Each structure stands twice: as C-alpha cells, then as structure tokens.
Amino acid sequence: MDLGLKGKVAIVTGAGRAIGEEIAKSLAREGARVAVNDLFAERAQRVAEEIRAAGGEAIGIKADVTDWDEVTRMVDEVLTKWGRVDILVNNAGVPAPSAEEDAIPGQYATFAESDRSLWTKYIDVNIYGTMNCTRAVISHMIQQKYGKIVSIISDAGRVGEPRLAAYATGKAGIVGFSKSLAREVARYCINVNCISLGATPHPGQDERTRGRMRAAGMTEEQIEQALKERREAVMRNYPLARGLGRLGLPSDAANAVLFFVSDAAAWITGQVLSVNGGFSMVG
C-alpha cells in the first residue's frame, strides 16, 4: 500500500535510538526525507548514515528540544536542505523511571517525597520540547496548507500511574496541547494527533540490567531467572502480551506513526491512539 510519503520531509525528535530510531527508519523506507534529531550528535549521525546506506535520504541534527534557539536552527537547516517540512514527530522525552532502574536518586518516589527539580526535567522536555518544535514548524505548515504532527505520549498520561506523577503530568499536557492545536490548524489541512504507548523495552535494556546485577554479585543463572520473572510480571498487565509472548516493540509505535502521517488518516485529527497491548482501554 502506497502511504503517500514519497518525497515528504519529516523531522523526528529523539531519533538517535530506540523508538525514535525505528520511526525515522520506517519513514525513510516509505520514501520520506528524514531529519534525525537527537540531543547527542553521534546518535543522530549514526541513524542518518544507516538510512542513507539503505538507500534513503536523511540528515542528522543535534539539537536540545528545550532550547528554542537550537530548535529554530534545526528547522532552518531542514528548510535550507529540502525547502519544506511536512511531518513532525515529537518523540523526544524523558523516559519513565522504574523501581529497578532508579538511575536518578529519588526519581521513583511518591509525589509527597518527590524533588521539585525532577518536575522541571519532565515538564521541560516533554511539554516545552513538544511546544518548541511544533511552534518552529507550524507557520511553514500553515503557509503550505499541509502538515502532519504526531506526538508520542504514554498511557501514564491517560490513566495515571503511582510514583510517576510528574512524568504523567508531562505526557498528559501534550494531549491538551495537541487537541487545542488540532482545532486551530485543521482549516489548513494540518492533522495533529498523539500515540500513547505502553511498555516498550529499549534495545540493550536487559544488558544494562544484567550489568547492575553482576555488580551486585548475582550469578548468571540468578540474573536470567530474575529477568524472566520480571518480564512475566510486567506481561501480566498486558492482555495481548499473553498471546503474543512479548511486550511492545519500537516497530509497533512506528507503524502507528506511519498511519497517522499517511493519506489514510487525512480525516483524523485531535485524537489519541493507544498502542499498548490492551494495558488500558480508554474510550
């Protein structure tokens, strides 16, 4: 099926690895020209190089989405290179912590115990990052009377999760922003939607966990058993996981993005699509 993406110009934020990387590569496989954004230049350049090696068109751009000047520079670079911006995927964000991967002290705390500095981290990247990138492209989309904006959120922002109040706030804010914007720009044939994800393990996540367990003195047998029990415990919360034998994949998110930015979704705006294996079933 031709999705109508050949020659379209897309910016994907936070695309240097994991879900963002798969979204960028999926768009490129459909013929879109992709600006791969990441906070780290080497990540953005690696993904862009891999897209080009596969026969696609891509450039890597380092930019902090919370910095307005860097965001406008990124968009200017894309406009100079390709002359337009048709698609924006707001994927950059601060991931949810887990009890086992409490990389920042106090990150997995109750709200009553939370540090205000962590609130800022979630709000700045998730909300202001999305608003900055959208504001930087929206005038161009209005002028060309065409645009697709998709923001990646989490089910925590739709149904709430304990110990994730600040994270959920950042993701929920994107929903309100997207719905309001969708009403403003629909007259210009600009579609604005959100994709809400459930558990989507990142490549290498298990290996990082193994490293921490080895450092704690666990044997390889104990580590594998612990990882198996942890996966099984998480999968019990996802109805489809029991049948498919897996949690979410980056390709699940990428497929939903392809739909929203394609001609098949021309009559859809202001919506939130859960790609979550049935974790939550919000009406």
Secondary structure, DSSP 8 states (H G I E B T S, - for coil): ---S-TT-EEEETT-SSHHHHHHHHHHHHTT-EEEEEESSHHHHHHHHHHHHHTT-EEEEEE--TT-HHHHHHHHHHHHHHHS---EEEE--------STT--STTTT--GGG--HHHHHHHIIIIIIHHHHHHHHHHHHHHHHT-EEEEEEEETHHHH--TT-HHHHHHHHHHHHHHHHHHHHHGGGTEEEEEEEE-----TTHHHHHHHHHHHTT--HHHHHHHHHHHHHHHHTT-HHHHHHSS---HHHHHHHHHHHHSGGGTT--S-EEEESTTS----
